[in-house]
Amino acid sequence: MPNIKSVKKDVIRSRKNNLRNRSAKSTMKTFIKKATTAIAAGDVAAITPILSQTVSVIDKTAKRGIIHKNAAARRKSRLMKRAAAVATGTATA
């Protein structure tokens, strides 16, 4: 533990931010998993609302700077690509 007061505060702040960021990433991953499961099931009606929520959570995570904006775009793109494949009936994954 550091001796300087401001550095002690920095350590505390860093730990809080780390906890919040881990929680946000975990939430995002959970939503991605739900969407992937729905896509794998192939139920087109169930995919749309889950996908909408997932995209929203991914966007919020990127907006807060927890993940990079390009990483968010990549995750959304991959999900949309899978969902579109299921919707058109060309899904193999």
Phi and psi in degrees as GROMACS dihedral restraints (atoms count N, CA, C in turn):
[ dihedral_restraints ]
;  ai    aj    ak    al  type     phi  dphi    fc
    3     4     5     6     1   -70.9    20    10
    4     5     6     7     1   161.8    20    10
    6     7     8     9     1   -96.1    20    10
    7     8     9    10     1   -24.4    20    10
    9    10    11    12     1   -80.2    20    10
   10    11    12    13     1   134.6    20    10
   12    13    14    15     1   -59.6    20    10
   13    14    15    16     1   -45.7    20    10
   15    16    17    18     1   -66.4    20    10
   16    17    18    19     1   -34.1    20    10
   18    19    20    21     1   -71.5    20    10
   19    20    21    22     1   -35.2    20    10
   21    22    23    24     1   -60.9    20    10
   22    23    24    25     1   -43.5    20    10
   24    25    26    27     1   -63.5    20    10
   25    26    27    28     1   -39.4    20    10
   27    28    29    30     1   -61.0    20    10
   28    29    30    31     1   -41.2    20    10
   30    31    32    33     1   -63.8    20    10
   31    32    33    34     1   -43.6    20    10
   33    34    35    36     1   -63.3    20    10
   34    35    36    37     1   -45.6    20    10
   36    37    38    39     1   -62.6    20    10
   37    38    39    40     1   -41.6    20    10
   39    40    41    42     1   -62.4    20    10
   40    41    42    43     1   -41.1    20    10
   42    43    44    45     1   -65.6    20    10
   43    44    45    46     1   -41.2    20    10
   45    46    47    48     1   -62.7    20    10
   46    47    48    49     1   -46.0    20    10
   48    49    50    51     1   -63.4    20    10
   49    50    51    52     1   -39.5    20    10
   51    52    53    54     1   -62.0    20    10
   52    53    54    55     1   -43.0    20    10
   54    55    56    57     1   -62.7    20    10
   55    56    57    58     1   -45.4    20    10
   57    58    59    60     1   -64.0    20    10
   58    59    60    61     1   -42.4    20    10
   60    61    62    63     1   -66.3    20    10
   61    62    63    64     1   -41.0    20    10
   63    64    65    66     1   -62.5    20    10
   64    65    66    67     1   -40.8    20    10
   66    67    68    69     1   -63.5    20    10
   67    68    69    70     1   -44.2    20    10
   69    70    71    72     1   -64.8    20    10
   70    71    72    73     1   -41.2    20    10
   72    73    74    75     1   -64.9    20    10
   73    74    75    76     1   -40.3    20    10
   75    76    77    78     1   -64.0    20    10
   76    77    78    79     1   -43.1    20    10
   78    79    80    81     1   -60.5    20    10
   79    80    81    82     1   -45.0    20    10
   81    82    83    84     1   -60.8    20    10
   82    83    84    85     1   -45.2    20    10
   84    85    86    87     1   -64.1    20    10
   85    86    87    88     1   -36.3    20    10
   87    88    89    90     1   -63.0    20    10
   88    89    90    91     1   -44.9    20    10
   90    91    92    93     1   -64.0    20    10
   91    92    93    94     1   -39.7    20    10
   93    94    95    96     1   -63.2    20    10
   94    95    96    97     1   -40.4    20    10
   96    97    98    99     1   -64.3    20    10
   97    98    99   100     1   -41.3    20    10
   99   100   101   102     1   -61.3    20    10
  100   101   102   103     1   -44.2    20    10
  102   103   104   105     1   -64.6    20    10
  103   104   105   106     1   -43.0    20    10
  105   106   107   108     1   -63.2    20    10
  106   107   108   109     1   -39.8    20    10
  108   109   110   111     1   -64.2    20    10
  109   110   111   112     1   -43.3    20    10
  111   112   113   114     1   -63.9    20    10
  112   113   114   115     1   -39.8    20    10
  114   115   116   117     1   -65.4    20    10
  115   116   117   118     1   -41.9    20    10
  117   118   119   120     1   -64.8    20    10
  118   119   120   121     1   -33.9    20    10
  120   121   122   123     1   -68.9    20    10
  121   122   123   124     1   -28.0    20    10
  123   124   125   126     1    84.8    20    10
  124   125   126   127     1    10.3    20    10
  126   127   128   129     1   -84.0    20    10
  127   128   129   130     1   101.5    20    10
  129   130   131   132     1   -62.6    20    10
  130   131   132   133     1   -37.2    20    10
  132   133   134   135     1   -66.5    20    10
  133   134   135   136     1   -35.2    20    10
  135   136   137   138     1   -79.8    20    10
  136   137   138   139     1   -23.3    20    10
  138   139   140   141     1   -67.9    20    10
  139   140   141   142     1   -43.1    20    10
  141   142   143   144     1   -57.7    20    10
  142   143   144   145     1   -52.9    20    10
  144   145   146   147     1   -67.2    20    10
  145   146   147   148     1   -37.8    20    10
  147   148   149   150     1   -65.4    20    10
  148   149   150   151     1   -41.8    20    10
  150   151   152   153     1   -64.0    20    10
  151   152   153   154     1   -39.3    20    10
  153   154   155   156     1   -62.1    20    10
  154   155   156   157     1   -45.9    20    10
  156   157   158   159     1   -63.3    20    10
  157   158   159   160     1   -41.9    20    10
  159   160   161   162     1   -63.0    20    10
  160   161   162   163     1   -45.6    20    10
  162   163   164   165     1   -61.4    20    10
  163   164   165   166     1   -40.2    20    10
  165   166   167   168     1   -61.9    20    10
  166   167   168   169     1   -44.8    20    10
  168   169   170   171     1   -65.8    20    10
  169   170   171   172     1   -40.9    20    10
  171   172   173   174     1   -62.7    20    10
  172   173   174   175     1   -43.8    20    10
  174   175   176   177     1   -62.1    20    10
  175   176   177   178     1   -42.5    20    10
  177   178   179   180     1   -63.9    20    10
  178   179   180   181     1   -40.4    20    10
  180   181   182   183     1   -63.0    20    10
  181   182   183   184     1   -40.8    20    10
  183   184   185   186     1   -70.6    20    10
  184   185   186   187     1   -38.5    20    10
  186   187   188   189     1   -62.2    20    10
  187   188   189   190     1   -35.6    20    10
  189   190   191   192     1   -78.9    20    10
  190   191   192   193     1    -6.1    20    10
  192   193   194   195     1    83.0    20    10
  193   194   195   196     1    15.2    20    10
  195   196   197   198     1   -77.8    20    10
  196   197   198   199     1   -37.9    20    10
  198   199   200   201     1  -124.5    20    10
  199   200   201   202     1   159.2    20    10
  201   202   203   204     1   -71.6    20    10
  202   203   204   205     1   150.2    20    10
  204   205   206   207     1   -63.0    20    10
  205   206   207   208     1   -33.2    20    10
  207   208   209   210     1   -71.7    20    10
  208   209   210   211     1   -33.5    20    10
  210   211   212   213     1   -65.5    20    10
  211   212   213   214     1   -39.3    20    10
  213   214   215   216     1   -64.2    20    10
  214   215   216   217     1   -44.5    20    10
  216   217   218   219     1   -62.1    20    10
  217   218   219   220     1   -40.7    20    10
  219   220   221   222     1   -64.2    20    10
  220   221   222   223     1   -45.0    20    10
  222   223   224   225     1   -62.4    20    10
  223   224   225   226     1   -44.4    20    10
  225   226   227   228     1   -63.9    20    10
  226   227   228   229     1   -42.3    20    10
  228   229   230   231     1   -61.7    20    10
  229   230   231   232     1   -43.8    20    10
  231   232   233   234     1   -65.2    20    10
  232   233   234   235     1   -40.8    20    10
  234   235   236   237     1   -63.8    20    10
  235   236   237   238     1   -46.2    20    10
  237   238   239   240     1   -62.5    20    10
  238   239   240   241     1   -38.1    20    10
  240   241   242   243     1   -62.8    20    10
  241   242   243   244     1   -44.5    20    10
  243   244   245   246     1   -65.4    20    10
  244   245   246   247     1   -42.2    20    10
  246   247   248   249     1   -64.0    20    10
  247   248   249   250     1   -40.8    20    10
  249   250   251   252     1   -65.3    20    10
  250   251   252   253     1   -37.3    20    10
  252   253   254   255     1   -64.0    20    10
  253   254   255   256     1   -39.1    20    10
  255   256   257   258     1   -69.0    20    10
  256   257   258   259     1   -41.9    20    10
  258   259   260   261     1   -63.3    20    10
  259   260   261   262     1   -37.5    20    10
  261   262   263   264     1   -86.7    20    10
  262   263   264   265     1   -11.2    20    10
  264   265   266   267     1    86.2    20    10
  265   266   267   268     1    17.2    20    10
  267   268   269   270     1  -107.8    20    10
  268   269   270   271     1    23.2    20    10
  270   271   272   273     1   -76.0    20    10
  271   272   273   274     1   134.1    20    10
  273   274   275   276     1  -121.1    20    10
  274   275   276   277     1   -17.5    20    10
